[in-house]
Amino acid sequence: MKLLGSSTIIGLRTHTNAGGEHRFKRARRVATERESAYLAALVALPPRNPLPTTGRFVVGLTRVSPATRPPDDDNARVAMKHVRDGIADRLGVDDGDTSRVRWEYATERGPWGVRFTVALEDLGRSRT
């Protein structure tokens, strides 16, 4: 795999369950998360360096939170949905297209944020 750009941190507080949140407040939060991720990906992968059209992107997303107990990675998937959408927008791929992008999730303790890395996997080689 070839790393594209460097590890980037987005200073977002992501939410796993925003029950009871007013729909307009939620819409504003969702738009902010998606746009922040897009802009961070734009800085990490500037347009002057064209993205490859072959191979598969491997995006690592790590949710960082000051939780007292380690959060589950399935909660991380839910919490980072809009971050995932923003990064997919920058890559120019559908976030559900497994032939073009693979998502890897992790969690860790620390100040609120999301760390992401983007690498390119060569699909021409057989995986062992």
N, C-alpha and C positions, 0 to 999 in steps of 0.2 A: 504494500500500500504506500502511496505517496501522499504526504501531508500537504494540503493546500492552505496556505496562511498559517497563522499561529493560534494557540489556544486563546479564546476571547471570553471575557466575563461581561455579562449584562447585569447591571444593578437593578434587578426586578425582584419584587416580592410576589412570588406566584402562589396561587390558592388552589387547594385540592377540592374544597367544597365551599362554594359561596352561596349556600342556601339562604334565602331571605333577602338577598341582594336585589334592589330594585332593577328592573330590566334596563333602564337608561344608564344607571351606574355601571352595570355589568357590561353593557355594550361599549361604554367609554373605556373600561379597564381592558376588555378584549382587544380593542383597537390599539390602545397604548402598548400592550404586550407584543402584539403582532408587528407594529411599526418599529418598536425598539429593537426587536430581533432582526428585522429586515435591515435597519440602518447599521446595526452592529456587524451583520454579515457583509454589508456593502463595504464597510471600512476594512474588515478582515480579508475580503476577497474583492478588491477594487475592480471596477469595470475595465480599466486599462489592461488587465490581465484576463483575456477571454477564458471562460470556463470550458473544460473539455466536453466534447459531445459523445465520446465513447467511454465505456467503463461505468462503474457504479459509484456514486458518492456514498461515503460512510460518515454519518454525522453522529458524533458523540455528544450527548446532552447530560450535564450533571446539575442536578438541583441542589443548591447549597442553602441550608437553613439552620437557624440556631436551635433546632428541636432538642429536647432533652433525651429523647430516645431516637435511635436511627429510623428514619422514615423508610417505608417500603418503596421499591422501585415501581410497583404498579400505581401508587399514588403519584409518583413523579411523572408518569406518562400523562395522567389526567391534568396535573398542574402545568405541564409544559406544552399543552396542545397548541396554544396560540403562538408560542415561541417557535415551535416546529413549523407552523404555517408560514411565519415570517421568513424563516431560513429557507424553506422550500420556494417561497416567492423569489428570493435572491438567486437561488440555484436554477430557477426556471423549470422546475419539475413539479409534478403532482406528488404531494407528500405520501400518497398511498401506493405509488408505483414502485413495487419492490424490485423491478428490473433496473431502475435508475437510482434508487436511494435506499439505504439501509440505516435504520435508526437504532442507536445503542443508548441505554439509559443507566444512570447511576445517581446515587445520592451521597451527600457528605455534610458534616457539620461545619458551620462557619457563619459569617455574616450573610444576610440574604443576597441571593443572586443566582444566575444561571451561567455555567461555563459550557462553551461548545467548541468543538474541533470539527474540521471538515477534511476528509481524506478521500483519495480516489483509489478504488479497487479495480485492478485489471481483471476483467472477466475472461480474458483469453487464456489465462493459465488455469490449470485444474487446481481446485482447492483440495488441500490435504489435511 
